[in-house]
């Protein structure tokens, strides 16, 4: 029977938007009808309130059934549920008043409508907090104190801690939506080392020194079709590499929260280093962050992340679905902050050889991703001025071994990705870089 309740309750997110629309429409019709001094809208207001009341009652009932599946923080859930039923009562009262319009003064009617909108807003806010986190509404508000959301900035690779800088960000990104304060499925929180080791309703989820007996590892390695596979419900699963390195930390690293990344396997270090935010030695302070400019870029569709407030360094991503094969025009928008861009991703955006001339103006670049674009040997010559470049991803481009000589000026290059380019790992032209720099299919 519990499964039936959960199944029916999961229609709550689908249904919950109906009463919002009906009730807001009823208030707007009421205001418009009174402004026009016309009674012709009274039936429409009454009918909309009736639909809103009925659908709100159904939504509240579905929400109650869904809450029985567990995994929601008590305070947020209680306020959301109380707000839902208060909304049902107020909408029902408003409907009754609409049927006896002349019996209530305008002040009383609008007081009920005002309370209805407040209850509807509070209920919706706490519902969003249950689903997305308590700070979902205010995280990007242009006022008030902001929580620091940037990646931890390291002065060197030697400072990196395996749990803090590798394992915990993976868990937060892939598992945090269901195992965080406000929504702890199975009573399991993954927002800290202490909560991870505490486990959930069925006990600990990691067993230091034994990954095979760790419930967390078992869940993420099950077939995706398995009902116990995590993360569930169509969320992005952990990549094979992420599973491998978390397993390594649990077993080989004995789940030590203080284990340094440099004390781990060389392959793990090579995989993790490009994903860390490491402050470059000798980096000069750049211009102060222009929040208006960054805001404009975000509205265009760019993803912009602050790497360091001290230097103004930025990580900028142009998503494929935003670029739509027209990277050239978007590159022009980055010109005003080109000196602040240290990481730039233009993967699969339709970038052409001619566009790399503009990319070469971003002389502070440390990481550049231009994979899966029709880049040829001719384009490589354009990026030779990027002498600070440490990571270059050329996967899926049309370059050949002969064109790699164009990259000779990039003396600081630490990682060069050449998968799916047709350049074999044993090609003699790769010898100009030290061991471990070049990543080719088959390595």
Legacy VTK file of the C-alpha trace (Angstrom):
# vtk DataFile Version 3.0
C-alpha trace
ASCII
DATASET POLYDATA
POINTS 443 float
0.000 0.000 0.000
2.909 2.344 0.762
4.117 1.965 -2.825
0.695 3.019 -4.092
0.758 6.106 -1.861
4.217 7.026 -3.160
3.173 6.419 -6.772
0.067 8.602 -6.463
1.892 11.219 -4.405
4.491 11.724 -7.118
1.828 13.422 -9.215
2.049 16.324 -6.756
4.717 18.287 -8.721
2.636 17.873 -11.891
-0.643 18.945 -10.294
0.575 21.682 -7.963
0.809 24.345 -10.676
-2.906 24.170 -11.505
-4.235 25.898 -8.358
-1.566 28.583 -8.659
-2.803 29.511 -12.121
-6.494 29.355 -11.250
-6.194 31.377 -8.044
-3.936 34.085 -9.445
-6.262 34.392 -12.443
-9.257 34.766 -10.110
-7.591 37.637 -8.234
-6.645 39.393 -11.468
-10.187 39.029 -12.829
-11.595 40.382 -9.565
-9.324 43.437 -9.703
-10.062 44.054 -13.382
-13.825 43.647 -12.933
-13.906 46.085 -10.007
-11.747 48.558 -11.906
-14.157 48.430 -14.853
-17.103 48.563 -12.393
-18.614 45.615 -14.206
-20.412 42.586 -12.768
-19.812 40.600 -15.933
-16.616 39.114 -14.479
-18.246 37.852 -11.272
-19.100 34.411 -12.643
-15.634 34.033 -14.123
-14.059 34.919 -10.769
-16.328 32.462 -8.961
-15.619 29.654 -11.427
-11.856 30.241 -11.323
-11.933 30.195 -7.501
-13.922 26.964 -7.539
-11.359 25.323 -9.822
-8.543 26.748 -7.702
-10.044 25.437 -4.467
-10.624 21.959 -5.858
-7.230 21.669 -7.474
-5.529 23.050 -4.336
-7.230 20.404 -2.218
-6.078 17.685 -4.606
-2.530 19.101 -4.670
-2.408 19.206 -0.863
-3.635 15.625 -0.656
-1.076 14.428 -3.190
1.614 16.321 -1.289
0.648 14.551 1.918
0.931 11.150 0.235
4.320 12.120 -1.214
5.574 13.236 2.196
4.963 9.736 3.567
7.838 8.441 1.447
10.188 10.293 3.844
13.412 12.130 3.171
12.189 15.673 3.831
13.287 17.982 6.631
10.578 18.399 9.253
10.395 22.205 9.569
10.323 22.923 5.848
7.819 20.157 5.242
5.541 21.229 8.099
5.407 24.850 6.937
4.808 23.767 3.325
1.960 21.454 4.327
0.327 23.978 6.658
0.621 26.642 3.955
-1.011 24.284 1.457
-4.064 23.606 3.605
-4.370 27.279 4.592
-4.411 28.050 0.869
-7.229 25.537 0.403
-9.255 27.124 3.222
-8.703 30.704 2.044
-9.528 29.864 -1.556
-12.692 28.105 -0.398
-13.609 31.150 1.696
-12.957 33.442 -1.256
-15.167 31.264 -3.452
-17.978 31.394 -0.882
-17.685 35.166 -0.694
-17.803 35.417 -4.486
-21.134 33.586 -4.489
-22.528 36.117 -1.996
-20.754 39.151 -3.366
-23.096 41.787 -1.914
-22.908 40.369 1.624
-19.248 41.347 2.161
-17.569 44.701 1.920
-14.837 45.351 -0.605
-12.282 45.696 2.194
-13.096 42.243 3.592
-13.007 40.642 0.142
-9.630 42.106 -0.754
-8.251 41.192 2.664
-9.093 37.546 1.963
-7.608 37.764 -1.535
-4.447 39.323 -0.119
-4.078 36.600 2.498
-4.694 34.015 -0.200
-1.822 35.356 -2.311
0.464 35.450 0.736
-0.389 31.850 1.642
0.096 30.784 -1.964
3.510 32.497 -2.126
4.723 31.090 1.193
3.594 27.590 0.255
5.289 27.804 -3.130
8.505 29.154 -1.613
8.793 26.364 0.921
7.907 23.806 -1.720
10.765 25.111 -3.846
13.069 24.989 -0.816
12.201 21.331 -0.257
13.029 20.501 -3.857
15.983 22.771 -4.613
17.392 23.867 -1.261
16.586 26.543 1.298
18.541 29.255 -0.556
17.109 28.497 -4.007
15.173 31.768 -4.246
17.805 34.065 -2.775
21.085 32.491 -3.957
21.414 34.898 -6.900
19.444 37.840 -5.537
21.233 41.155 -6.256
20.958 42.217 -2.627
21.956 41.018 0.802
24.927 38.955 1.853
25.882 36.211 -0.540
27.317 32.833 0.323
30.597 32.090 -1.356
29.828 29.530 -4.030
33.081 29.495 -5.929
35.387 26.503 -5.947
38.074 26.467 -3.261
41.076 28.377 -4.593
44.377 26.601 -3.981
47.834 28.145 -4.056
49.330 24.910 -5.336
48.478 21.303 -6.139
50.181 20.277 -2.906
47.389 21.970 -0.911
44.628 19.870 -2.480
42.836 17.465 -0.118
41.367 14.389 -1.775
38.048 14.454 0.086
37.523 18.225 0.208
38.605 19.058 -3.341
37.695 15.923 -5.307
35.287 13.561 -3.531
32.985 16.067 -1.836
32.411 18.206 -4.983
31.441 15.042 -6.900
28.944 14.022 -4.221
27.530 17.548 -4.024
27.123 17.799 -7.804
25.697 14.330 -8.454
23.959 13.436 -5.172
23.273 16.752 -3.435
19.793 17.306 -4.853
18.407 14.379 -2.803
20.847 14.232 0.118
21.170 17.763 1.476
19.713 19.796 4.332
15.994 20.124 3.650
15.771 16.925 1.636
17.578 13.906 3.049
16.376 10.818 1.193
16.806 7.789 3.390
17.881 10.170 6.180
21.240 10.430 4.412
23.078 13.742 4.138
26.157 14.092 1.946
26.962 17.742 2.597
29.882 17.058 4.959
32.344 14.381 5.954
30.615 13.917 9.300
27.201 13.307 7.725
28.720 10.993 5.106
30.343 8.789 7.742
27.209 8.877 9.913
25.168 7.301 7.113
21.399 7.095 6.780
18.425 5.136 8.032
20.094 1.828 7.167
23.423 2.668 8.751
26.830 3.724 7.382
27.182 4.064 3.607
30.989 3.852 3.454
33.268 1.319 5.112
36.803 2.667 5.331
39.240 0.270 3.692
36.588 -1.767 1.872
34.852 -0.203 -1.099
33.116 -3.460 -2.075
31.181 -3.481 1.208
30.349 0.231 1.108
26.676 0.839 0.376
27.397 4.111 -1.441
29.732 2.376 -3.896
27.263 -0.478 -4.376
24.426 1.905 -5.208
26.346 3.939 -7.798
27.683 0.819 -9.555
24.347 -0.991 -9.945
22.790 -1.173 -13.435
20.879 2.041 -14.125
17.690 0.019 -14.543
17.968 -1.311 -10.980
15.478 0.248 -8.546
18.263 0.887 -5.997
20.619 2.575 -8.451
21.721 6.031 -7.404
21.302 8.785 -8.318
17.726 7.899 -9.160
14.919 9.475 -11.156
16.813 10.284 -14.326
19.509 12.417 -12.686
22.995 12.398 -14.184
24.930 9.385 -12.868
28.519 9.428 -11.708
31.036 8.898 -14.500
33.191 5.739 -14.404
36.176 7.888 -13.395
34.240 9.516 -10.544
33.187 6.112 -9.232
36.762 4.828 -9.570
38.295 7.692 -7.596
35.695 7.708 -4.825
36.256 3.945 -4.516
40.006 4.558 -4.379
39.543 7.094 -1.577
37.358 4.685 0.419
39.613 1.662 -0.001
43.176 2.771 -0.702
42.815 6.099 1.080
40.940 4.497 3.994
38.292 7.266 3.678
40.724 9.674 5.328
39.291 13.241 5.249
42.785 14.737 5.505
44.529 12.679 2.825
46.332 14.962 0.375
45.694 14.544 -3.331
49.441 14.216 -3.907
49.408 11.106 -1.688
47.004 9.328 -4.023
47.493 7.376 -7.237
49.331 9.213 -10.064
46.402 8.554 -12.403
44.003 10.141 -9.922
46.238 13.213 -9.610
46.408 13.581 -13.396
42.603 13.318 -13.661
41.861 15.709 -10.806
44.426 18.462 -11.393
42.707 20.079 -14.420
39.477 20.207 -12.412
40.962 22.120 -9.476
41.113 25.882 -9.045
44.798 26.577 -8.502
46.003 30.149 -8.215
48.887 30.792 -10.570
52.143 31.922 -9.013
53.081 35.451 -10.003
49.624 36.256 -11.335
49.189 39.992 -11.379
46.016 41.569 -10.107
43.605 42.247 -12.925
40.749 44.689 -13.111
38.063 44.569 -10.462
35.123 42.340 -11.210
32.553 44.094 -13.368
29.341 42.563 -12.056
27.245 44.355 -14.679
29.341 42.909 -17.499
29.187 39.446 -15.955
25.428 39.801 -15.590
25.100 40.678 -19.288
27.107 37.601 -20.247
24.918 35.352 -18.098
21.805 36.784 -19.723
23.304 35.910 -23.113
23.642 32.317 -21.944
27.278 32.174 -20.819
28.105 30.337 -17.610
30.508 32.516 -15.614
32.242 31.453 -12.405
34.612 33.486 -10.264
37.885 31.632 -9.737
39.501 34.310 -7.574
38.126 37.574 -6.235
41.677 38.600 -5.431
42.805 38.551 -9.072
39.417 38.804 -10.803
40.088 35.519 -12.626
37.035 34.011 -14.331
35.954 30.641 -15.689
33.712 31.179 -18.743
31.713 28.481 -20.554
29.780 28.965 -23.793
27.236 26.093 -23.819
26.672 24.272 -27.083
22.906 24.861 -26.947
23.459 28.612 -26.578
26.097 28.998 -29.294
24.106 27.007 -31.849
27.196 26.757 -34.040
27.778 30.530 -34.059
30.715 30.966 -31.682
32.119 33.958 -33.584
29.484 36.448 -32.451
29.637 35.284 -28.856
33.416 35.687 -28.749
33.024 39.393 -29.476
30.984 39.787 -26.293
33.917 38.499 -24.228
36.373 41.142 -25.459
35.796 43.620 -22.562
36.850 41.028 -19.961
39.372 39.030 -22.022
42.194 39.720 -19.562
40.181 38.271 -16.688
39.299 34.996 -18.398
41.638 32.259 -17.165
39.512 29.250 -18.091
37.505 29.211 -21.321
35.326 26.443 -22.736
34.116 26.654 -26.347
33.536 22.935 -26.820
31.231 21.924 -29.675
30.184 25.499 -30.468
31.041 25.592 -34.191
34.384 27.309 -33.569
36.371 27.821 -36.812
40.085 28.287 -37.480
39.474 31.991 -38.093
37.914 32.373 -34.641
41.122 31.278 -32.932
42.719 34.600 -33.878
40.275 36.278 -31.500
40.816 33.580 -28.862
44.557 34.353 -29.000
43.770 37.799 -27.543
42.834 36.129 -24.242
46.472 36.114 -23.182
45.816 35.141 -19.547
44.211 31.833 -20.474
45.349 28.819 -18.459
42.781 26.315 -19.672
41.189 26.213 -23.101
38.611 23.696 -24.277
37.900 23.766 -28.015
37.137 20.083 -28.515
34.641 18.772 -31.058
35.029 21.756 -33.380
36.261 21.767 -37.033
39.709 23.040 -35.997
42.630 22.189 -38.334
46.414 22.552 -38.254
46.050 26.043 -39.697
44.093 27.206 -36.657
46.689 25.940 -34.190
49.169 28.563 -35.337
46.801 31.284 -34.096
46.938 30.207 -30.448
50.736 30.152 -30.146
50.651 33.522 -28.238
48.823 31.823 -25.344
52.088 31.121 -23.536
50.415 30.806 -20.102
48.235 27.939 -21.304
48.472 24.841 -19.111
45.554 22.723 -20.318
44.455 22.455 -23.953
41.674 20.128 -25.094
41.714 19.324 -28.813
39.639 16.137 -28.666
37.570 15.499 -31.776
39.245 18.163 -33.925
40.752 17.733 -37.400
44.349 18.338 -36.452
47.155 15.979 -37.455
50.568 15.170 -36.018
52.179 17.599 -38.454
50.258 20.495 -36.954
51.468 19.942 -33.407
54.665 21.845 -34.142
52.504 24.999 -33.990
52.160 24.402 -30.231
55.905 24.484 -29.528
55.724 27.988 -27.914
53.345 26.672 -25.224
56.099 25.810 -22.749
53.757 25.742 -19.730
51.444 23.096 -21.181
50.757 20.357 -18.637
47.829 18.541 -20.250
47.140 18.186 -23.969
44.069 16.162 -24.943
44.114 14.590 -28.406
41.480 11.869 -28.237
39.635 11.153 -31.487
42.039 13.188 -33.577
43.646 10.238 -35.274
47.044 10.995 -33.732
48.419 7.733 -32.296
49.967 7.772 -28.838
53.261 6.492 -30.237
53.629 9.311 -32.780
57.182 10.779 -32.604
55.849 14.356 -32.674
54.515 13.900 -29.135
58.002 13.501 -27.685
58.435 17.289 -27.436
56.254 17.178 -24.288
57.144 15.467 -21.068
55.655 12.184 -19.948
52.040 12.409 -18.820
51.244 15.649 -20.652
49.592 14.205 -23.774
46.316 12.263 -23.431
45.546 10.146 -26.506
43.091 7.302 -27.088
44.698 4.111 -25.906
46.704 5.736 -23.089
LINES 1 444
443 0 1 2 3 4 5 6 7 8 9 10 11 12 13 14 15 16 17 18 19 20 21 22 23 24 25 26 27 28 29 30 31 32 33 34 35 36 37 38 39 40 41 42 43 44 45 46 47 48 49 50 51 52 53 54 55 56 57 58 59 60 61 62 63 64 65 66 67 68 69 70 71 72 73 74 75 76 77 78 79 80 81 82 83 84 85 86 87 88 89 90 91 92 93 94 95 96 97 98 99 100 101 102 103 104 105 106 107 108 109 110 111 112 113 114 115 116 117 118 119 120 121 122 123 124 125 126 127 128 129 130 131 132 133 134 135 136 137 138 139 140 141 142 143 144 145 146 147 148 149 150 151 152 153 154 155 156 157 158 159 160 161 162 163 164 165 166 167 168 169 170 171 172 173 174 175 176 177 178 179 180 181 182 183 184 185 186 187 188 189 190 191 192 193 194 195 196 197 198 199 200 201 202 203 204 205 206 207 208 209 210 211 212 213 214 215 216 217 218 219 220 221 222 223 224 225 226 227 228 229 230 231 232 233 234 235 236 237 238 239 240 241 242 243 244 245 246 247 248 249 250 251 252 253 254 255 256 257 258 259 260 261 262 263 264 265 266 267 268 269 270 271 272 273 274 275 276 277 278 279 280 281 282 283 284 285 286 287 288 289 290 291 292 293 294 295 296 297 298 299 300 301 302 303 304 305 306 307 308 309 310 311 312 313 314 315 316 317 318 319 320 321 322 323 324 325 326 327 328 329 330 331 332 333 334 335 336 337 338 339 340 341 342 343 344 345 346 347 348 349 350 351 352 353 354 355 356 357 358 359 360 361 362 363 364 365 366 367 368 369 370 371 372 373 374 375 376 377 378 379 380 381 382 383 384 385 386 387 388 389 390 391 392 393 394 395 396 397 398 399 400 401 402 403 404 405 406 407 408 409 410 411 412 413 414 415 416 417 418 419 420 421 422 423 424 425 426 427 428 429 430 431 432 433 434 435 436 437 438 439 440 441 442
